[in-house]
Amino acid sequence: MSFISCEADPRVGGTYRFVFGHPASEHPMAFFGTYSEATPHSRLAWTNEESAEGAVTTVTFEGNSGKTRVVVHDLYPSKEALDGAIASGSTCGMGETFDPLDELLVALGA
């Protein structure tokens, strides 16, 4: 997967638009929405508006002994929306998201 473009204004009411390309997809995929919460160093929340069944994502950052715990939570508007997201495979991308970050943090710590 390749990151084609990024527009983000991470403040309450600000918007984002991320565009990705993937060899299995003929057309780029756009993800977009609006930030509903933005507390520096501790919490972000945003809508996922690429469909009417999009989740609200909340990410919290908790410092502890020089490390940071990151918790990502998606709240879907219905069980059917969640089931559809699971069936599409869209909920299984967190490993792809965090694995490179883990590698970078290990490299920076070395």
DSSP file (Angstrom, degrees, kcal/mol; ACC not computed):
  #  RESIDUE AA STRUCTURE BP1 BP2  ACC     N-H-->O    O-->H-N    N-H-->O    O-->H-N    TCO  KAPPA ALPHA  PHI   PSI    X-CA   Y-CA   Z-CA
    1    1 A M              0   0    0      0, 0.0     2,-0.4     0, 0.0    21,-0.2   0.000 360.0 360.0 360.0 138.7    0.0    0.0    0.0
    2    2 A S  E     -A   21   0A   0     19,-2.7    19,-2.7     0, 0.0     2,-0.7  -0.935 360.0-128.6-121.0 145.0    1.3    3.5   -0.8
    3    3 A F  E     +A   20   0A   0     -2,-0.4    17,-0.2    17,-0.2     3,-0.1  -0.811  28.9 175.4 -90.5 113.3    0.4    6.8    0.8
    4    4 A I  E     -     0   0A   0     15,-2.7     2,-0.3    -2,-0.7    16,-0.2   0.898  59.4  -6.8 -89.5 -46.5   -0.5    9.2   -2.1
    5    5 A S  E     -A   19   0A   0     14,-1.5    14,-2.4     2,-0.0     2,-0.4  -0.995  52.1-161.0-153.5 157.8   -1.6   12.3   -0.3
    6    6 A C  E     +A   18   0A   0     -2,-0.3     2,-0.4    12,-0.2    12,-0.2  -0.976  10.1 172.1-144.4 123.6   -2.4   13.7    3.1
    7    7 A E  E     +A   17   0A   0     10,-2.1    10,-2.6    -2,-0.4     2,-0.4  -0.993  18.5 163.0-128.0 124.3   -4.4   16.7    4.2
    8    8 A A  E     +A   16   0A   0     -2,-0.4     8,-0.2     8,-0.2    -2,-0.0  -0.989  28.3 179.4-148.9 135.6   -5.1   17.1    7.9
    9    9 A D        -     0   0    0      6,-2.0     2,-2.5    -2,-0.4    26,-0.2  -0.733  22.1-162.8-128.7  79.2   -6.2   19.8   10.2
   10   10 A P        +     0   0    0      0, 0.0     2,-0.3     0, 0.0     6,-0.1  -0.348  49.9 100.6 -76.6  71.0   -6.3   18.0   13.6
   11   11 A R  S >  S-     0   0    0     -2,-2.5     3,-3.2    24,-0.1    24,-0.3  -0.958  89.3 -70.5-141.4 159.1   -8.4   20.4   15.7
   12   12 A V  T 3  S+     0   0    0     -2,-0.3    24,-0.2     1,-0.3     3,-0.1  -0.278 126.2  13.2 -54.5 125.1  -12.1   20.2   16.6
   13   13 A G  T 3  S+     0   0    0     22,-3.0    -1,-0.3     1,-0.3    23,-0.1   0.211 100.9 124.2  89.7 -13.9  -14.1   20.9   13.4
   14   14 A G    <   -     0   0    0     -3,-3.2    21,-3.1    21,-0.2    -1,-0.3  -0.313  51.3-137.0 -72.8 162.7  -11.0   20.4   11.2
   15   15 A T  E     - B   0  34A   0     19,-0.2    -6,-2.0    -3,-0.1     2,-0.3  -0.736  12.2-158.2-119.3 167.2  -11.0   17.8    8.4
   16   16 A Y  E     -AB   8  33A   0     17,-2.0    17,-1.6    -2,-0.2     2,-0.3  -0.973   6.5-174.5-139.8 156.4   -8.7   15.2    7.0
   17   17 A R  E     -AB   7  32A   0    -10,-2.6   -10,-2.1    -2,-0.3     2,-0.4  -0.869   6.1-176.8-151.8 117.8   -8.4   13.4    3.7
   18   18 A F  E     -AB   6  31A   0     13,-3.0    13,-2.9    -2,-0.3     2,-0.5  -0.956   7.8-161.3-116.3 133.7   -5.9   10.5    3.2
   19   19 A V  E     -AB   5  30A   0    -14,-2.4   -15,-2.7    -2,-0.4   -14,-1.5  -0.970  10.6-176.6-120.1 128.8   -5.5    8.9   -0.2
   20   20 A F  E     -AB   3  29A   0      9,-2.8     9,-3.1    -2,-0.5     2,-0.4  -0.882  13.5-150.0-121.5 150.9   -3.8    5.4   -0.6
   21   21 A G  E     -A    2   0A   0    -19,-2.7   -19,-2.7    -2,-0.3     5,-0.1  -0.911  12.9-175.0-115.5 150.4   -2.9    3.3   -3.6
   22   22 A H    >   -     0   0    0      3,-0.4     3,-2.2    -2,-0.4    -2,-0.0  -0.992  32.0-129.3-145.2 136.9   -2.8   -0.5   -3.6
   23   23 A P  T 3  S+     0   0    0      0, 0.0    -1,-0.1     0, 0.0     0, 0.0   0.791 109.9  56.0 -55.9 -28.9   -1.8   -2.9   -6.4
   24   24 A A  T 3  S+     0   0    0     -3,-0.0     2,-0.5     2,-0.0    -3,-0.0   0.556 100.0  71.5 -80.9  -7.1   -5.0   -4.8   -6.0
   25   25 A S    <   -     0   0    0     -3,-2.2    -3,-0.4     1,-0.1     4,-0.1  -0.934  65.3-155.0-116.4 130.4   -7.1   -1.7   -6.6
   26   26 A E  S    S+     0   0    0     -2,-0.5    -1,-0.1    -5,-0.1    -2,-0.0   0.841  84.1  42.0 -67.9 -33.5   -7.5    0.0   -9.9
   27   27 A H  S    S-     0   0    0      1,-0.1    -5,-0.2    -6,-0.0    -1,-0.0  -0.851  94.3-100.2-116.7 149.9   -8.3    3.3   -8.3
   28   28 A P        -     0   0    0      0, 0.0     2,-0.5     0, 0.0    -7,-0.2  -0.263  35.9-127.4 -61.0 155.3   -6.9    5.1   -5.3
   29   29 A M  E     -B   20   0A   0     -9,-3.1    -9,-2.8    -4,-0.1     2,-0.4  -0.929  19.7-156.9-110.2 127.7   -8.8    4.9   -2.0
   30   30 A A  E     -B   19   0A   0     -2,-0.5     2,-0.4   -11,-0.2   -11,-0.2  -0.876   7.4-170.5-107.8 136.8   -9.7    8.0   -0.1
   31   31 A F  E     +B   18   0A   0    -13,-2.9   -13,-3.0    -2,-0.4     2,-0.3  -0.991  20.5 159.4-122.1 132.3  -10.5    8.2    3.6
   32   32 A F  E     +B   17   0A   0     -2,-0.4    17,-2.8   -15,-0.2    18,-0.3  -0.975   4.4 125.4-153.0 161.0  -11.9   11.4    5.0
   33   33 A G  E     -B   16   0A   0    -17,-1.6   -17,-2.0    -2,-0.3     2,-0.4  -0.972  47.5 -73.6 174.4-162.0  -13.8   12.9    7.9
   34   34 A T  E     -B   15   0A   0     -2,-0.3    13,-2.3   -19,-0.2     2,-0.4  -0.965  34.3-120.2-129.0 138.4  -13.9   15.5   10.6
   35   35 A Y  E     +C   46   0B   0    -21,-3.1   -22,-3.0    -2,-0.4    11,-0.3  -0.658  27.5 176.6 -77.7 127.4  -12.1   15.8   13.9
   36   36 A S  E     +     0   0B   0      9,-2.2     2,-0.3    -2,-0.4    10,-0.2   0.614  69.3  26.3-105.4 -18.5  -14.5   15.8   16.8
   37   37 A E  E     +C   45   0B   0      8,-1.6     8,-2.0   -26,-0.1    -1,-0.3  -0.996  55.8 171.8-142.6 143.7  -12.0   15.8   19.7
   38   38 A A  E     +C   44   0B   0     -2,-0.3   -26,-0.2     6,-0.2     6,-0.2  -0.680   5.1 166.8-154.6  95.8   -8.4   17.0   19.8
   39   39 A T  E >>  -C   43   0B   0      4,-3.0     4,-2.4    -2,-0.2     3,-2.3  -0.942  43.5-114.6-111.1 110.7   -6.6   17.1   23.2
   40   40 A P  T 34 S-     0   0    0      0, 0.0    -2,-0.0     0, 0.0     4,-0.0  -0.104  91.1  -0.9 -50.4 136.1   -2.9   17.6   22.7
   41   41 A H  T 34 S+     0   0    0      1,-0.1     3,-0.1    21,-0.0    19,-0.0   0.464 134.6  49.4  67.9   4.8   -0.7   14.6   23.8
   42   42 A S  T <4 S+     0   0    0     -3,-2.3    19,-2.2     1,-0.3     2,-0.3   0.639 103.3  17.0-141.5 -29.7   -3.7   12.5   25.0
   43   43 A R  E  <  +CD  39  60B   0     -4,-2.4    -4,-3.0    17,-0.2     2,-0.3  -0.972  38.8 175.5-160.2 136.4   -6.7   12.1   22.7
   44   44 A L  E     -CD  38  59B   0     15,-2.4    15,-3.2    -2,-0.3     2,-0.3  -0.992   9.4-179.0-133.5 143.2   -8.0   12.4   19.1
   45   45 A A  E     +CD  37  58B   0     -8,-2.0    -9,-2.2    -2,-0.3    -8,-1.6  -0.997   8.1 166.9-141.2 143.0  -11.4   11.5   17.7
   46   46 A W  E     -CD  35  57B   0     11,-2.5    11,-2.7    -2,-0.3   -11,-0.2  -0.987  31.7-113.6-151.3 158.6  -12.7   11.7   14.2
   47   47 A T  E     - D   0  56B   0    -13,-2.3     2,-0.6    -2,-0.3     9,-0.2  -0.600  17.7-141.8 -87.8 154.9  -15.5   10.6   11.9
   48   48 A N        +     0   0    0      7,-1.3     3,-0.5    -2,-0.2   -15,-0.2  -0.918  26.7 172.9-117.0  99.8  -14.9    8.2    9.0
   49   49 A E        +     0   0    0    -17,-2.8   -16,-0.1    -2,-0.6    -1,-0.1   0.215  44.4 106.0-102.0  13.9  -17.2    9.6    6.3
   50   50 A E  S    S+     0   0    0    -18,-0.3     2,-0.3     1,-0.1    -1,-0.2   0.660  95.8  15.9 -70.5 -11.3  -16.4    7.5    3.2
   51   51 A S  S >  S-     0   0    0     -3,-0.5     3,-1.5     1,-0.0    -3,-0.1  -0.972  81.3-111.8-149.2 163.8  -19.7    5.7    3.8
   52   52 A A  T 3  S+     0   0    0     -2,-0.3    -2,-0.0     1,-0.3    -4,-0.0   0.695 118.0  56.7 -67.7 -17.6  -22.9    6.3    5.8
   53   53 A E  T 3  S+     0   0    0     28,-0.1    -1,-0.3    23,-0.1    25,-0.2   0.133  80.3 138.5 -99.8  18.8  -21.9    3.3    7.9
   54   54 A G    <   -     0   0    0     -3,-1.5     2,-0.1    -6,-0.1    -5,-0.1  -0.289  48.4-123.3 -69.3 150.0  -18.5    4.8    8.9
   55   55 A A        -     0   0    0     21,-0.1    -7,-1.3    -8,-0.1     2,-0.6  -0.368  13.1-120.3 -83.7 164.5  -17.2    4.5   12.5
   56   56 A V  E     -DE  47  75B   0     19,-2.2    19,-2.5    -9,-0.2     2,-0.4  -0.961  33.0-151.3-101.0 124.1  -16.1    7.2   14.9
   57   57 A T  E     -DE  46  74B   0    -11,-2.7   -11,-2.5    -2,-0.6     2,-0.4  -0.835  13.3-172.6-102.2 132.8  -12.5    6.5   15.7
   58   58 A T  E     -DE  45  73B   0     15,-2.8    15,-2.8    -2,-0.4     2,-0.4  -0.991   0.8-170.9-123.5 131.7  -11.0    7.5   19.1
   59   59 A V  E     -DE  44  72B   0    -15,-3.2   -15,-2.4    -2,-0.4     2,-0.4  -0.986   3.1-168.5-122.7 128.3   -7.3    7.3   19.9
   60   60 A T  E     -DE  43  71B   0     11,-2.4    11,-2.3    -2,-0.4     2,-0.5  -0.903   8.0-155.8-116.1 148.8   -5.8    7.8   23.3
   61   61 A F  E     - E   0  70B   0    -19,-2.2     2,-0.5    -2,-0.4     9,-0.2  -0.989  11.3-173.7-123.8 121.1   -2.2    8.2   24.3
   62   62 A E  E     - E   0  69B   0      7,-2.6     7,-3.0    -2,-0.5     2,-0.2  -0.960  13.6-145.9-122.7 115.9   -1.2    7.3   27.8
   63   63 A G  E     + E   0  68B   0     -2,-0.5     2,-0.3     5,-0.2     5,-0.2  -0.569  24.9 165.6 -79.1 141.8    2.4    8.0   29.1
   64   64 A N  E >   - E   0  67B   0      3,-2.7     3,-1.5    -2,-0.2    -2,-0.0  -0.807  65.7 -22.8-159.8 114.0    3.9    5.6   31.6
   65   65 A S  T 3  S-     0   0    0      1,-0.3     3,-0.1    -2,-0.3    -2,-0.0   0.872 126.3 -46.7  53.8  44.7    7.5    5.2   32.6
   66   66 A G  T 3  S+     0   0    0      1,-0.3     2,-0.3     0, 0.0    -1,-0.3   0.535 122.6  97.8  79.5   5.2    8.9    6.8   29.4
   67   67 A K  E <   -E   64   0B   0     -3,-1.5    -3,-2.7    -5,-0.0     2,-0.5  -0.797  64.2-135.3-119.4 164.3    6.6    4.7   27.2
   68   68 A T  E     -E   63   0B   0     -2,-0.3     2,-0.5    -5,-0.2    -5,-0.2  -0.984   5.8-151.5-125.9 126.8    3.3    5.5   25.5
   69   69 A R  E     -E   62   0B   0     -7,-3.0    -7,-2.6    -2,-0.5     2,-0.5  -0.846  14.1-159.9 -93.3 126.7    0.3    3.2   25.3
   70   70 A V  E     -E   61   0B   0     -2,-0.5     2,-0.5    -9,-0.2    -9,-0.2  -0.939   7.1-172.0-110.9 124.7   -1.8    3.9   22.2
   71   71 A V  E     -E   60   0B   0    -11,-2.3   -11,-2.4    -2,-0.5     2,-0.5  -0.975   3.1-165.9-120.1 125.1   -5.4    2.7   22.3
   72   72 A V  E     -E   59   0B   0     -2,-0.5     2,-0.4   -13,-0.2   -13,-0.2  -0.937   8.0-178.0-112.0 129.1   -7.5    2.8   19.1
   73   73 A H  E     -E   58   0B   0    -15,-2.8   -15,-2.8    -2,-0.5     2,-0.5  -0.992   9.8-163.7-130.4 127.1  -11.3    2.4   19.4
   74   74 A D  E     -E   57   0B   0     -2,-0.4     2,-0.6   -17,-0.2   -17,-0.2  -0.948   3.7-163.8-110.0 127.9  -13.8    2.3   16.5
   75   75 A L  E     -E   56   0B   0    -19,-2.5   -19,-2.2    -2,-0.5    -2,-0.0  -0.947   9.8-157.3-112.6 113.6  -17.5    2.8   17.3
   76   76 A Y        -     0   0    0     -2,-0.6   -21,-0.1   -21,-0.2   -22,-0.1  -0.586  23.2-123.6 -89.3 151.8  -19.8    1.7   14.4
   77   77 A P  S    S+     0   0    0      0, 0.0     2,-0.3     0, 0.0    -1,-0.1   0.668  89.5   2.8 -71.1 -14.8  -23.3    3.1   14.1
   78   78 A S  S  > S-     0   0    0    -25,-0.2     4,-2.0     1,-0.1     5,-0.1  -0.984  72.3-107.5-160.5 164.1  -24.8   -0.4   14.1
   79   79 A K  H  > S+     0   0    0     -2,-0.3     4,-3.0     1,-0.2     5,-0.2   0.874 120.4  56.4 -63.3 -36.4  -24.0   -4.1   14.4
   80   80 A E  H  > S+     0   0    0      2,-0.2     4,-2.3     1,-0.2    -1,-0.2   0.892 105.7  50.2 -62.8 -39.6  -24.7   -4.4   10.7
   81   81 A A  H  > S+     0   0    0      2,-0.2     4,-2.2     1,-0.2    -1,-0.2   0.915 112.5  46.9 -65.3 -42.9  -22.1   -1.7   10.0
   82   82 A L  H  X S+     0   0    0     -4,-2.0     4,-2.6     2,-0.2    -2,-0.2   0.940 111.9  50.1 -62.4 -47.6  -19.5   -3.5   12.1
   83   83 A D  H  X S+     0   0    0     -4,-3.0     4,-2.5     1,-0.2    -2,-0.2   0.893 110.9  50.3 -59.1 -40.1  -20.3   -6.8   10.5
   84   84 A G  H  X S+     0   0    0     -4,-2.3     4,-1.8     2,-0.2    -1,-0.2   0.892 110.1  49.5 -65.0 -40.3  -19.9   -5.2    7.1
   85   85 A A  H  X>S+     0   0    0     -4,-2.2     5,-1.2     2,-0.2     6,-0.8   0.906 112.5  47.5 -65.5 -41.7  -16.6   -3.7    8.0
   86   86 A I  H ><5S+     0   0    0     -4,-2.6     3,-1.0     1,-0.2    -2,-0.2   0.931 111.6  50.3 -64.1 -45.2  -15.3   -7.1    9.3
   87   87 A A  H 3<5S+     0   0    0     -4,-2.5    -1,-0.2     1,-0.2    -2,-0.2   0.829 108.4  53.0 -63.0 -32.5  -16.5   -8.9    6.2
   88   88 A S  H 3<5S-     0   0    0     -4,-1.8    -1,-0.2    -5,-0.2    -2,-0.2   0.656 109.7-122.7 -78.1 -14.6  -14.8   -6.4    4.0
   89   89 A G  T X<5S+     0   0    0     -3,-1.0     3,-1.4    -4,-0.7    -3,-0.2   0.461  76.2 124.8  87.1   1.0  -11.4   -6.9    5.7
   90   90 A S  G > < +     0   0    0     -5,-1.2     3,-0.5     1,-0.3    -4,-0.2   0.670  65.9  59.5 -71.4 -14.1  -11.2   -3.2    6.6
   91   91 A T  G 3  S+     0   0    0     -6,-0.8     3,-0.4     1,-0.2    -1,-0.3   0.493  91.4  69.2 -90.4  -2.3  -10.8   -3.8   10.3
   92   92 A C  G <  S+     0   0    0     -3,-1.4     3,-0.4     1,-0.2     4,-0.3   0.256  71.2  91.7-101.0  14.2   -7.6   -5.9   10.0
   93   93 A G    <>  +     0   0    0     -3,-0.5     4,-1.5     1,-0.2    -1,-0.2   0.453  54.7  93.1 -88.6   0.2   -5.2   -3.2    8.9
   94   94 A M  H  > S+     0   0    0     -3,-0.4     4,-3.0     1,-0.2     5,-0.3   0.880  83.2  55.1 -64.2 -36.0   -4.0   -2.2   12.3
   95   95 A G  H  > S+     0   0    0     -3,-0.4     4,-2.6     1,-0.2    -1,-0.2   0.928 107.9  49.3 -59.7 -43.7   -1.0   -4.5   12.1
   96   96 A E  H  4 S+     0   0    0     -4,-0.3    -1,-0.2     1,-0.2    -2,-0.2   0.811 114.4  47.5 -63.6 -29.4    0.0   -2.9    8.8
   97   97 A T  H  X S+     0   0    0     -4,-1.5     4,-0.6     2,-0.1    -2,-0.2   0.924 121.2  31.3 -76.9 -46.5   -0.3    0.5   10.5
   98   98 A F  H  X S+     0   0    0     -4,-3.0     4,-2.8     2,-0.2     5,-0.2   0.742 102.0  73.5 -91.7 -24.2    1.6   -0.2   13.7
   99   99 A D  H  X S+     0   0    0     -4,-2.6     4,-2.2    -5,-0.3     5,-0.2   0.932 100.7  45.7 -57.8 -47.3    4.3   -2.7   12.6
  100  100 A P  H  > S+     0   0    0      0, 0.0     4,-2.4     0, 0.0    -1,-0.2   0.870 112.2  52.7 -64.3 -33.4    6.3   -0.1   10.8
  101  101 A L  H  X S+     0   0    0     -4,-0.6     4,-2.7     2,-0.2    -2,-0.2   0.929 108.0  50.5 -65.5 -43.8    6.0    2.3   13.7
  102  102 A D  H  X S+     0   0    0     -4,-2.8     4,-2.2     1,-0.2    -1,-0.2   0.927 111.2  48.9 -56.9 -45.6    7.3   -0.4   16.1
  103  103 A E  H  X S+     0   0    0     -4,-2.2     4,-2.4     1,-0.2    -1,-0.2   0.902 111.5  49.4 -62.4 -42.2   10.3   -1.0   13.7
  104  104 A L  H  X S+     0   0    0     -4,-2.4     4,-2.6     1,-0.2    -1,-0.2   0.920 110.4  49.8 -63.5 -44.4   11.0    2.8   13.6
  105  105 A L  H  X S+     0   0    0     -4,-2.7     4,-1.6     2,-0.2    -1,-0.2   0.878 110.9  49.5 -65.0 -36.9   10.8    3.1   17.4
  106  106 A V  H  X S+     0   0    0     -4,-2.2     4,-0.9    -5,-0.2    -1,-0.2   0.927 112.4  48.5 -64.1 -45.0   13.2    0.2   17.8
  107  107 A A  H >< S+     0   0    0     -4,-2.4     3,-0.5     1,-0.2    -2,-0.2   0.892 111.5  49.1 -63.8 -39.9   15.6    1.7   15.3
  108  108 A L  H 3< S+     0   0    0     -4,-2.6    -1,-0.2     1,-0.2    -2,-0.2   0.822 109.9  52.5 -68.8 -30.8   15.5    5.1   17.0
  109  109 A G  H 3<        0   0    0     -4,-1.6    -1,-0.2     1,-0.2    -2,-0.2   0.653 360.0 360.0 -78.5 -15.3   16.1    3.6   20.4
  110  110 A A    <<        0   0    0     -4,-0.9    -1,-0.2    -3,-0.5    -2,-0.2   0.473 360.0 360.0 -77.6 360.0   19.2    1.7   19.1
